[in-house]
Every structure is written in C-alpha cells, then in structure tokens.
C-alpha cells in the first residue's frame, strides 16, 4: 500500500535538519566554553553550566572595561560631561585645567584644553615659562575627541640648588592665566 501522506516523506528531512542544528549548536557552545579562562577540558560540564559560565565571564569583562575606562579618564584628568549632544560631544567647550607637580629642580605641567583654544593657551604657557627663566626639557600633547592633553617637563635652577621661588612664581602665574582663560 502506497502512503500518500506528505508528512511521512518530509519527516526524515526534518530529523536531519534538527540533528544538524543540534550538532552545530553543540560545536558553537564548545567553542565558546573553550574561550573561557581556566577551562579544563577533562572536567565535564552541562551545556547550561557552560552558557552560565560564559555569561558571568562576559559580565565581568564589561565591568572590568568600564572600571578601566574610568581609571584612564581619571588619570588623564578628563571629566565626563553630563549634558551631551546626540553625537556624544559636549555642548560647551571644556575649560582649561592645569596641574603642576614639583620634583626638586623639575616641574611637570599637565595642561588640558579644548581643541579650539589649545594653541593659544599652550603658546602663552610657554611664554610665561620662558619669562620665568625655566628650561623646557620636553613638551608633548595628545588629542582625545575634542580635548588636548599637554605635558611639559621643565627645569628650574639646578639639581644642587632648586629655585623654589621660581616654582612658586611659575605656579602662581600659570594658575592665574588658566583661571582667566577659563572665565573668558
């Protein structure tokens, strides 16, 4: 007797398709589990345990990434603006900031500006340093989004006789200048 039921002829195809799908899923889950740290291939784990371990690891990586971004921003002196446009940029220019670290006869100046006022503020800072008789050992900058980070290493006096008064004058003049530039 001939079976004219259309479901019978397609049943083996569905079984093969489902078996192939399960085999692919198992292989992908094994590959995912192999990417996890401290993976011990001889230790049998169920598929739900593997997926749960992967989800925990991904969440840990996301948390670590956010913590590292915050640490980077704090090390670079960046404050995240609360009011941003849809592109994520600040609605207003960043006020210049300055940090001065004294180390004996050396000063390290960290200057943070926006890209629009960067050149003017940097040039004026260098002029003040020359007027105060500081010897600039190096100056560098990096740009992140619309913020420019300047680092200036300079020497005042010499190693045996640091000029602490010059350091104080330089700090005072630079802070006054940056405060005035921030108010402008």
N, C-alpha and C positions, 0 to 999 in steps of 0.2 A: 504494500500500500504506500502510495506516494504522499509525503507530508507537504502540504501546501501552506503551512503556517510560516509567514515571513519572519517571525521572531526566532524560529529554530535556526535558520541559516545565518542570522546575524549574531547569535549568541556566542559562538567561538570567537568572532571578531571582537566583541565587547570584552570577553575574558582576556584575550591577548592584549588589548589596549589597556585594560585595567592592570594587568600584570606588569606591562612595560612602565606604566605610570608609577606603580609602587616601587619598581626596581630603580627608576630614575630618582624618585624622592629619597629612597634609602641611600643611594650613592651621594646625593647632594647633602643629606644630613650627616653622613660620614665625613664628607669633605669639610663641612662646617665644623664638626666636632674636632677634626684634626688640626684646625686653625687655632683652637683654644690653647692657652698656655697650660702647662702641667698636664697635658694629655697623655694618658697611659693606655696604649692600645690593648694591652692584655687585660685591662680592667673592664669587664662588660657593664655597659650602662644601657638603659632602655632609651628608646627614641624620645619620649617626653623629658627624661632627665637630661639628655643631650641638648634639646632645644631650650630647656630651662637654664642650663649652664651657659649656653650661648647668649641668651637674653640678659642674664646677670652680667656677663662679661662686657657686652655692648653698652649697657647702662653705666658700668664702671668706667669704661673708656670715655663716654660722654661727660661724666662728672670730672674725670681727670683732665680732659681737654678744656672744659670751662674754667677749672681751677688754674691751669697753666696760662690761659688767656688773661685771667685776672692778675696773675703774678707778673706776666710780661707787661701788661698795662701799668701796673704799679711801679715796676722797675723803670719803665720809660717815662713815668710821670704823666701818663695820659688819664684824663677823666672822661668817662663816657657821658655824653650829653643826653639828658632825658628827652629834650624836645628835638626830634629829628624829623627830617622830611621823609617822604616815601622812599627816596633813594638811600636813606640811612645817613645822610650828611647832616652836619649841624646847621641850624637855622641862622646862627650868628657866628662871626669869626671868633676864633679862640684867642683869649687874652694871652699875651706873652707871660711866661713864667721863667724864673731864674733860680738856680740852686748853685751855691758856691761852697766848695769843700776845700779847706786849708790843710795842707800836709807839709809842715816845716816851711821850706822856702818855695813850695809849689802850691799852685791853686788849680783846681779843676772846676770849670764853669760848665754847667748844663743849662742850655737856653732852649726853651720850647716856644715856637711861634706858629702862626698860620702861614700858609704859602704866600699870601698877598703881602704881608709886612716883613717877611723873613729877611730879605736882602737889606732893607733899611735898618732894621734892628741889629742885625749881625754887623754891618759896617759901622754903625755908631758904637757898638760894644767894642770893636777892635780899636776904634779911635780913642775911646776912653782908656783902654789898656795901654796904648802907646803913650798917651799923655801922662799916665802914671808911671811910666818907665818899666813896665813889665815886658819880659822877653817871652814871646809866644813860642812854645816848643812845637805844638801841633794844633790843628783845628780840623774838625771833620763834621759832617752832617749826614743825616738820613731823613728820608721823607716817607711818612706813612699816611695814606689818604691825603687830607688837607693840612697835616701837621708836620712841621720841620723840627727835628731834634739836632741842635748844635752841641758839640763838645769841644771845649777849648782848654788845652793844658798850657800853663804858663809858669814862669819862674820869676820870683821877686827876691831881690838880694841874692845871696849865695848860700850854699848849704851850711857853711860855718856861722853865718850871721844873717838869718832870715829877717826881712824887713816887715815886722808885724804891723807897723803903722801903715805901710803901703797896702797890705792885705785889707786892713780895716777901711782905708780910704776907697780902695777899688770896690769892695763890697758895698759900701755906702753909696758911691756914685752909680754903680750898676743897678742896685735896687731902686734908687730914686728914678733912674732913667726908665727902667722896666715898668715901674708903677705909673709913671707919667704916660708911657706908651699904652698901658692897659686902660687908662682913663680916657685916652683920646678916641 
